[in-house]
Amino acid sequence: MELKSILSGLSGLKVKGSLDLEIAKIESNSSKVKKGDLFIAIEGFKQDGHEFIKEAIENGAKVIMAQADKVTKEMVSDLPEDVTFILAPDTRHSIAICACNYYGNPSHRLKLIGVTGTKGKTTTTFMIKALLEKQGLKVGLIGTICTYIGEKNLGDNDRTTPEALELQEILKKMVDEKCDVAVMEVSSQSLKLARVDGCDFDIGIFTNFSKDHISQKEHSSMEEYFESKVKLFEMCKYGYINADDVYASKLPKIVSSCEFKTYGIDNPANLLAKDITVTNSSVDFKVKIGDRNQRVKTGIPGRFSVYNSLAAISVAQKFGVSSENIQEALINIKVPGRSELVDNEKGLTIMLDYAHSPESLQNILETVKTYTQGRVICVFGCGGDRDSGKRPVMGEIAGNIANYTIITSDNPRSEDPEEIMKQIQQGIKTTKGSYEMIVDRKEAIKKALQMANRKDIVVIAGKGHELTQEIKGKKYPFDEREIVKEILQD
């Protein structure tokens, strides 16, 4: 592709060398660069791409793009004469726009739906996909768990929203495979780091907002965290927001270019749920679909499932999905690691849930508490290299709600798991809750299953759909479904 075409839409560029060049591919990883490529240097959390410009040139890069405030005079003077050098104000934004151009702006040829919020993104995207497919549309999905093109699973994802180059390549595949719609989770980090810049979003959804992702490697404050999410709606034509969330309700006053509608339970909204019934396997409620009040049931229990369903129904109605198709799709919905019950011959109620923030842990424990005849036994830990402030808060929540808590390791990453557990312990000590600490997560799960009877529920929280556990930079296989089955067989 012509370099001029790849750079289309970018401003503030300074160029040394020719722009009349054919580019083979765009790369941000110097080790993947081949002859004729454009290498764009990105400053990462662990490594800075500007330190690998020389390696990229040695591997055959024809064009180098760097961030203006990262470049020295020596760096420019050392460049070979036949290499074009481009200075950009922000290479993260630049790579996103270049990726859009390189892959033919695929989001322009799809109905693109973005879902953001602290909780509920994954479930809401799965619900939207199911509803639209029930109406006969072909839908692609990009999110925390995996990527789908129609029924085809492209595999697990490393992050909620892919980096710009990967994202545009996936959207191009969806276009090539005749998808009508793409629905994607849009994380605050992806908005902050410009991964979705250049995307043409038709619809944006704001599920809710609460304390999470506040750390050195994520967001510096709640204000910055919220501001990142606002960016999605500056890129959307239509927005559906949770009327019961204080932060979400601010959006219409902040973003005038987006047409907003609301959904909710407690406050007046365009789409309102009433007469809610929660059981241990489902939740059902009344909602106005078209001109009639309809009873809708979904196979994911909990009040939070009502909100996710309302968001999905809002989108479905925009696409003209019939009430019958809405009802049929929601009752059969299943989302890996979200209130997921593990079938077993022992007759125990064992639930896996991705709850890894104070609010999500409180939601799931309060929900199961309402319908469980026996004890609520909770197994959870907190991830390393993430917001440490939430650890004692989650300990206090578990101590106040669960009948018994086993504090264990989650994904400790580079941190000491026992130190993380001690921080959780600080919170649970302020309650009257019974607990113990077992650092080995498999042993912790084993203890919970050994002490449970058929009237109890065991909630294994924090990892949900994940299939690995990350310790000291290495990922080890850890599928909690298989671990539960193995323990019960033994």
C-alpha positions as CSV (number, residue, x, y, z in Angstrom):
1,M,0.0,0.0,0.0
2,E,1.2,3.6,-0.7
3,L,2.7,5.3,2.3
4,K,0.7,8.4,1.6
5,S,-2.5,6.4,1.8
6,I,-1.5,4.8,5.1
7,L,-0.8,8.3,6.6
8,S,-4.1,9.7,5.4
9,G,-6.0,11.6,8.2
10,L,-2.9,12.3,10.3
11,S,-1.8,15.8,11.1
12,G,1.3,17.4,12.6
13,L,3.7,15.0,10.9
14,K,7.3,16.0,10.1
15,V,9.0,14.0,7.4
16,K,12.6,13.4,6.4
17,G,12.8,11.4,3.1
18,S,10.3,10.2,0.5
19,L,6.6,9.5,0.9
20,D,6.3,8.0,-2.5
21,L,6.9,4.5,-1.3
22,E,5.0,1.1,-1.3
23,I,4.8,-0.4,2.2
24,A,4.6,-4.1,2.7
25,K,3.2,-4.1,6.3
26,I,3.0,-2.0,9.5
27,E,4.8,-3.3,12.6
28,S,5.3,-2.1,16.1
29,N,7.4,-5.1,17.1
30,S,11.0,-4.6,15.7
31,S,11.6,-8.4,15.7
32,K,8.7,-9.0,13.3
33,V,9.9,-6.3,10.8
34,K,10.7,-7.5,7.3
35,K,12.0,-5.8,4.2
36,G,9.8,-2.9,3.0
37,D,7.8,-2.5,6.3
38,L,6.8,0.6,8.2
39,F,7.9,0.4,11.8
40,I,6.1,2.6,14.3
41,A,7.8,3.0,17.7
42,I,5.5,2.9,20.7
43,E,6.4,3.6,24.3
44,G,5.1,0.6,26.3
45,F,5.0,-0.1,30.0
46,K,7.9,-2.5,30.0
47,Q,9.8,-1.5,26.8
48,D,10.1,1.6,24.6
49,G,9.9,0.9,20.9
50,H,12.2,3.9,20.2
51,E,15.1,1.8,21.7
52,F,14.6,-0.7,18.9
53,I,14.6,1.6,15.8
54,K,18.1,0.4,14.9
55,E,17.0,-3.2,15.0
56,A,13.9,-2.5,12.9
57,I,16.1,-0.9,10.2
58,E,18.5,-3.8,10.3
59,N,15.5,-6.1,9.7
60,G,14.5,-4.2,6.6
61,A,12.2,-1.3,7.7
62,K,11.8,1.2,4.8
63,V,10.0,3.8,7.0
64,I,10.3,4.6,10.7
65,M,7.7,6.6,12.6
66,A,8.7,7.9,16.0
67,Q,7.1,10.2,18.6
68,A,8.5,13.7,18.5
69,D,9.2,14.0,22.2
70,K,11.1,10.7,22.3
71,V,13.6,11.5,19.5
72,T,17.1,12.9,19.9
73,K,19.2,14.6,17.2
74,E,21.7,11.8,17.4
75,M,18.9,9.3,16.5
76,V,18.0,11.2,13.4
77,S,21.6,11.8,12.3
78,D,22.3,8.0,12.6
79,L,19.6,7.1,10.1
80,P,20.5,5.7,6.7
81,E,19.7,8.0,3.8
82,D,17.3,5.5,2.1
83,V,15.1,5.3,5.2
84,T,12.2,7.7,5.5
85,F,11.8,9.1,9.0
86,I,8.5,10.5,10.3
87,L,7.9,12.4,13.5
88,A,4.4,12.2,14.9
89,P,2.9,14.0,17.9
90,D,1.5,10.7,19.3
91,T,2.5,7.4,17.8
92,R,-0.3,5.5,19.6
93,H,-2.9,7.6,17.8
94,S,-0.9,7.4,14.6
95,I,-0.6,3.6,14.6
96,A,-4.4,3.3,15.1
97,I,-5.2,5.6,12.1
98,C,-2.5,3.9,10.0
99,A,-4.0,0.5,10.8
100,C,-7.5,1.7,9.9
101,N,-6.2,2.9,6.5
102,Y,-4.0,-0.2,5.9
103,Y,-6.9,-2.6,6.4
104,G,-9.4,-0.5,4.4
105,N,-11.3,1.1,7.3
106,P,-13.3,-2.1,8.0
107,S,-15.4,-0.5,10.7
108,H,-17.1,1.7,8.0
109,R,-18.4,-1.5,6.4
110,L,-19.9,-3.0,9.6
111,K,-22.4,-1.9,12.2
112,L,-19.9,-1.5,15.1
113,I,-21.2,-1.7,18.7
114,G,-18.9,-0.8,21.6
115,V,-19.6,-1.8,25.2
116,T,-17.7,-0.1,28.1
117,G,-18.2,0.0,31.9
118,T,-16.5,-1.4,35.0
119,K,-18.7,-4.6,35.0
120,G,-20.9,-6.4,32.6
121,K,-19.1,-5.8,29.4
122,T,-18.5,-9.5,28.5
123,T,-22.0,-10.7,29.4
124,T,-23.6,-7.8,27.5
125,T,-21.6,-8.4,24.4
126,F,-22.6,-12.1,24.4
127,M,-26.2,-11.2,24.9
128,I,-26.2,-8.7,22.0
129,K,-24.5,-11.3,19.8
130,A,-27.2,-13.9,20.7
131,L,-30.1,-11.5,20.1
132,L,-28.9,-10.3,16.7
133,E,-28.0,-13.8,15.5
134,K,-31.5,-14.9,16.5
135,Q,-32.8,-12.3,14.1
136,G,-30.6,-13.7,11.3
137,L,-27.6,-11.4,11.3
138,K,-24.0,-12.6,11.2
139,V,-22.2,-11.1,14.2
140,G,-18.5,-10.9,15.2
141,L,-17.5,-10.5,18.8
142,I,-14.3,-9.2,20.3
143,G,-13.7,-9.3,24.1
144,T,-12.1,-10.5,27.3
145,I,-12.8,-14.2,26.7
146,C,-12.2,-14.7,23.0
147,T,-13.0,-13.5,19.5
148,Y,-15.8,-14.9,17.4
149,I,-16.7,-14.5,13.7
150,G,-20.2,-15.9,13.6
151,E,-20.0,-19.3,15.2
152,K,-16.3,-19.6,14.7
153,N,-14.1,-19.1,17.7
154,L,-10.7,-17.6,16.8
155,G,-9.2,-18.3,20.2
156,D,-8.6,-16.8,23.6
157,N,-7.5,-13.2,23.9
158,D,-4.7,-11.7,26.0
159,R,-6.5,-8.5,26.6
160,T,-10.1,-7.2,26.6
161,T,-9.5,-4.9,23.5
162,P,-6.7,-5.8,21.1
163,E,-3.9,-3.4,20.1
164,A,-4.8,-1.3,17.1
165,L,-3.0,-3.4,14.4
166,E,-4.6,-6.6,15.6
167,L,-8.0,-5.0,16.1
168,Q,-8.2,-3.7,12.5
169,E,-7.0,-7.0,11.1
170,I,-9.8,-8.8,13.0
171,L,-12.4,-6.3,11.8
172,K,-11.1,-6.8,8.2
173,K,-11.6,-10.6,8.6
174,M,-15.2,-9.9,9.8
175,V,-15.9,-7.8,6.7
176,D,-14.3,-10.5,4.5
177,E,-16.5,-13.2,6.1
178,K,-19.6,-11.2,5.5
179,C,-20.4,-10.1,9.1
180,D,-23.2,-7.6,9.4
181,V,-22.3,-6.5,12.9
182,A,-19.3,-6.4,15.2
183,V,-19.8,-6.1,18.9
184,M,-16.8,-5.4,21.1
185,E,-15.8,-4.8,24.7
186,V,-14.0,-1.4,24.8
187,S,-11.9,-1.2,27.9
188,S,-10.9,2.1,29.5
189,Q,-7.2,1.2,28.9
190,S,-7.9,0.8,25.1
191,L,-9.5,4.2,25.0
192,K,-6.7,5.8,27.0
193,L,-4.1,4.2,24.8
194,A,-5.9,5.1,21.5
195,R,-6.3,1.4,20.4
196,V,-9.8,2.2,19.0
197,D,-9.0,5.5,17.4
198,G,-10.4,5.7,13.9
199,C,-13.1,3.2,14.5
200,D,-16.6,4.2,13.3
201,F,-18.9,3.2,16.2
202,D,-22.6,3.2,15.5
203,I,-23.6,2.4,19.1
204,G,-22.0,2.7,22.4
205,I,-23.1,1.2,25.7
206,F,-22.1,2.3,29.3
207,T,-23.0,-0.5,31.7
208,N,-21.9,1.1,35.0
209,F,-18.9,2.7,36.7
210,S,-17.1,1.9,40.0
211,K,-13.7,1.8,41.5
212,D,-11.3,-0.5,39.6
213,H,-8.2,-0.3,37.5
214,I,-6.6,2.4,39.6
215,S,-2.9,1.6,39.7
216,Q,0.4,2.8,38.4
217,K,0.0,0.8,35.1
218,E,-3.7,1.6,34.6
219,H,-5.4,4.8,35.7
220,S,-4.1,7.4,38.1
221,S,-7.6,8.4,39.5
222,M,-11.3,7.7,39.2
223,E,-11.6,11.0,37.2
224,E,-9.1,9.8,34.7
225,Y,-10.7,6.4,34.5
226,F,-14.1,7.9,33.8
227,E,-12.7,10.4,31.2
228,S,-11.2,7.5,29.3
229,K,-14.6,5.8,29.0
230,V,-16.2,9.1,27.9
231,K,-14.1,9.0,24.8
232,L,-16.2,6.1,23.4
233,F,-19.3,8.2,23.2
234,E,-17.4,11.0,21.4
235,M,-17.0,8.3,18.6
236,C,-20.6,7.1,18.6
237,K,-23.9,8.1,16.9
238,Y,-26.1,6.5,19.5
239,G,-25.5,5.7,23.2
240,Y,-27.4,3.4,25.6
241,I,-26.6,4.1,29.3
242,N,-27.6,2.8,32.7
243,A,-30.0,5.4,34.3
244,D,-29.3,4.0,37.7
245,D,-25.5,4.7,37.5
246,V,-24.5,8.2,38.7
247,Y,-21.5,8.4,36.3
248,A,-23.4,7.1,33.3
249,S,-26.2,9.6,33.8
250,K,-23.6,12.5,33.4
251,L,-22.8,11.5,29.8
252,P,-25.6,13.4,27.9
253,K,-24.4,16.6,29.4
254,I,-20.8,15.9,28.5
255,V,-21.2,14.5,25.0
256,S,-23.6,16.5,22.9
257,S,-22.8,14.8,19.6
258,C,-24.3,11.4,20.7
259,E,-28.0,10.6,20.9
260,F,-28.6,8.9,24.3
261,K,-31.3,6.6,25.5
262,T,-31.5,5.1,29.0
263,Y,-32.3,1.7,30.6
264,G,-32.7,0.9,34.3
265,I,-34.6,-0.5,37.2
266,D,-34.9,2.2,39.9
267,N,-34.9,5.5,38.0
268,P,-37.1,6.7,35.1
269,A,-35.7,5.3,31.8
270,N,-36.6,4.7,28.2
271,L,-36.4,0.9,28.9
272,L,-37.5,0.0,32.4
273,A,-37.5,-3.4,34.1
274,K,-40.3,-4.2,36.6
275,D,-41.5,-7.2,38.7
276,I,-38.0,-8.9,39.0
277,T,-37.8,-12.5,40.2
278,V,-34.4,-14.0,41.0
279,T,-33.7,-17.8,41.4
280,N,-30.5,-19.8,41.7
281,S,-30.5,-20.5,38.0
282,S,-32.2,-17.5,36.3
283,V,-33.8,-14.0,36.6
284,D,-36.9,-12.8,35.0
285,F,-38.6,-9.5,34.7
286,K,-41.2,-7.4,32.8
287,V,-40.1,-4.9,30.2
288,K,-41.8,-3.0,27.4
289,I,-40.8,-4.4,24.0
290,G,-42.4,-2.5,21.1
291,D,-45.9,-1.7,22.3
292,R,-46.4,-4.5,24.8
293,N,-45.1,-5.4,28.3
294,Q,-43.3,-8.8,27.9
295,R,-41.9,-11.2,30.5
296,V,-38.3,-11.9,29.8
297,K,-36.1,-14.6,31.4
298,T,-32.4,-15.1,31.3
299,G,-30.3,-18.0,32.4
300,I,-27.8,-15.9,34.4
301,P,-29.1,-15.2,37.9
302,G,-28.7,-11.9,39.7
303,R,-30.0,-8.3,39.6
304,F,-26.9,-7.3,37.5
305,S,-28.2,-9.7,34.8
306,V,-31.3,-7.5,34.5
307,Y,-29.1,-4.5,33.6
308,N,-27.0,-6.5,31.1
309,S,-30.2,-7.8,29.5
310,L,-31.7,-4.3,29.3
311,A,-28.6,-3.0,27.5
312,A,-28.8,-5.9,25.0
313,I,-32.5,-5.4,24.5
314,S,-32.0,-1.7,23.8
315,V,-29.6,-2.6,21.0
316,A,-31.9,-5.4,19.8
317,Q,-34.8,-3.0,19.4
318,K,-32.6,-0.6,17.4
319,F,-32.0,-3.5,15.0
320,G,-35.7,-4.5,14.9
321,V,-35.3,-7.8,16.7
322,S,-38.8,-9.3,17.4
323,S,-40.0,-9.8,21.0
324,E,-40.1,-13.6,20.4
325,N,-36.5,-13.7,19.3
326,I,-35.5,-11.6,22.3
327,Q,-37.2,-13.9,24.7
328,E,-35.8,-17.1,23.1
329,A,-32.2,-15.8,22.8
330,L,-32.0,-14.5,26.4
331,I,-33.4,-17.7,28.1
332,N,-30.7,-19.8,26.5
333,I,-27.7,-17.4,27.0
334,K,-24.5,-18.8,28.6
335,V,-21.3,-16.9,29.2
336,P,-18.1,-18.7,30.3
337,G,-17.0,-17.7,33.8
338,R,-20.0,-15.4,34.5
339,S,-22.2,-17.0,37.2
340,E,-21.2,-20.3,35.6
341,L,-22.5,-23.4,37.4
342,V,-20.2,-26.4,37.2
343,D,-22.2,-29.6,36.7
344,N,-21.2,-32.5,39.0
345,E,-22.4,-35.9,40.2
346,K,-22.1,-34.9,43.9
347,G,-25.0,-32.6,43.6
348,L,-23.0,-29.6,44.9
349,T,-23.7,-26.0,43.7
350,I,-20.4,-24.7,42.5
351,M,-20.3,-21.3,40.7
352,L,-17.4,-19.8,38.8
353,D,-17.4,-16.0,38.4
354,Y,-15.0,-13.5,37.1
355,A,-15.8,-11.1,40.0
356,H,-12.5,-9.3,40.7
357,S,-13.6,-5.9,41.9
358,P,-15.3,-5.0,45.2
359,E,-18.6,-4.2,43.5
360,S,-18.6,-7.4,41.4
361,L,-17.7,-9.6,44.4
362,Q,-20.5,-7.9,46.5
363,N,-23.0,-8.4,43.7
364,I,-22.4,-12.1,43.2
365,L,-22.2,-12.9,46.9
366,E,-25.4,-10.9,47.8
367,T,-27.2,-12.5,44.8
368,V,-26.4,-16.1,45.8
369,K,-27.1,-15.3,49.5
370,T,-30.7,-14.5,48.7
371,Y,-31.5,-18.0,47.3
372,T,-29.0,-20.3,49.0
373,Q,-30.6,-22.5,51.7
374,G,-27.2,-23.4,53.3
375,R,-23.9,-21.6,53.6
376,V,-22.2,-19.3,51.1
377,I,-18.5,-20.5,50.8
378,C,-16.3,-18.1,49.0
379,V,-12.9,-18.7,47.5
380,F,-11.1,-15.7,46.1
381,G,-7.9,-13.7,45.8
382,C,-6.7,-10.5,44.1
383,G,-4.5,-10.0,41.1
384,G,-1.0,-8.7,41.5
385,D,0.3,-5.6,39.7
386,R,-3.2,-4.1,40.0
387,D,-5.1,-1.7,42.3
388,S,-3.9,-2.8,45.8
389,G,-6.4,-0.5,47.5
390,K,-9.3,-2.8,46.7
391,R,-7.8,-5.8,48.5
392,P,-8.9,-5.0,52.1
393,V,-12.2,-3.8,50.8
394,M,-12.9,-7.1,49.1
395,G,-11.8,-8.9,52.2
396,E,-14.4,-6.9,54.2
397,I,-17.1,-7.6,51.7
398,A,-16.5,-11.4,51.8
399,G,-16.4,-11.4,55.6
400,N,-19.7,-9.5,55.8
401,I,-21.6,-11.6,53.3
402,A,-20.1,-15.1,53.0
403,N,-20.5,-17.6,55.8
404,Y,-17.0,-18.9,55.2
405,T,-14.2,-17.4,53.1
406,I,-11.0,-19.0,51.9
407,I,-8.5,-16.3,50.9
408,T,-6.1,-17.6,48.2
409,S,-3.9,-16.6,45.3
410,D,-5.4,-15.2,42.0
411,N,-2.9,-14.1,39.3
412,P,-0.1,-12.8,41.6
413,R,2.0,-11.8,38.5
414,S,5.2,-10.2,39.8
415,E,4.0,-9.8,43.4
416,D,4.3,-12.2,46.4
417,P,0.9,-13.9,46.7
418,E,1.1,-14.2,50.5
419,E,1.6,-10.4,50.7
420,I,-1.5,-9.9,48.6
421,M,-3.5,-12.3,50.8
422,K,-2.3,-10.4,54.0
423,Q,-3.8,-7.2,52.5
424,I,-7.1,-8.9,51.9
425,Q,-6.9,-10.3,55.5
426,Q,-6.7,-6.7,56.8
427,G,-10.3,-6.2,55.6
428,I,-11.8,-9.5,56.6
429,K,-10.4,-9.0,60.2
430,T,-12.7,-6.0,60.6
431,T,-15.7,-8.4,60.3
432,K,-17.0,-11.3,62.2
433,G,-16.7,-13.5,59.2
434,S,-15.0,-16.9,59.4
435,Y,-12.1,-17.5,57.1
436,E,-8.7,-19.2,56.5
437,M,-5.8,-18.5,54.1
438,I,-4.5,-21.1,51.6
439,V,-2.0,-19.8,49.2
440,D,-2.3,-22.7,46.7
441,R,-5.5,-22.0,44.8
442,K,-6.1,-25.6,43.9
443,E,-5.8,-26.6,47.6
444,A,-8.1,-23.7,48.5
445,I,-10.8,-24.9,46.0
446,K,-10.3,-28.5,47.4
447,K,-10.9,-27.3,51.0
448,A,-14.1,-25.5,49.9
449,L,-15.5,-28.5,48.1
450,Q,-14.7,-30.8,51.0
451,M,-16.6,-28.7,53.5
452,A,-19.6,-28.1,51.3
453,N,-22.9,-30.0,51.4
454,R,-25.8,-29.9,48.9
455,K,-27.6,-27.0,50.6
456,D,-24.4,-24.8,50.3
457,I,-23.0,-22.9,47.4
458,V,-19.3,-22.6,46.6
459,V,-18.4,-19.4,44.8
460,I,-15.0,-19.5,43.2
461,A,-14.4,-15.8,42.3
462,G,-11.8,-13.8,40.4
463,K,-10.7,-15.9,37.4
464,G,-14.0,-17.1,35.7
465,H,-13.2,-17.9,32.1
466,E,-9.4,-17.8,32.5
467,L,-7.5,-20.9,31.7
468,T,-4.1,-20.0,33.2
469,Q,-2.6,-18.6,36.4
470,E,0.2,-16.0,36.0
471,I,3.0,-16.3,38.5
472,K,6.3,-14.4,38.2
473,G,5.8,-13.6,34.5
474,K,4.9,-17.2,33.5
475,K,1.4,-18.5,32.8
476,Y,0.5,-22.0,34.0
477,P,-2.5,-24.0,32.9
478,F,-5.4,-23.5,35.4
479,D,-8.9,-24.3,34.2
480,E,-11.1,-24.2,37.2
481,R,-13.8,-26.4,35.6
482,E,-11.2,-29.2,35.1
483,I,-9.8,-28.6,38.6
484,V,-13.2,-28.9,40.2
485,K,-13.9,-32.1,38.3
486,E,-10.5,-33.6,39.2
487,I,-11.0,-32.8,42.9
488,L,-14.5,-34.3,43.0
489,Q,-13.3,-37.5,41.2
490,D,-10.5,-37.9,43.7
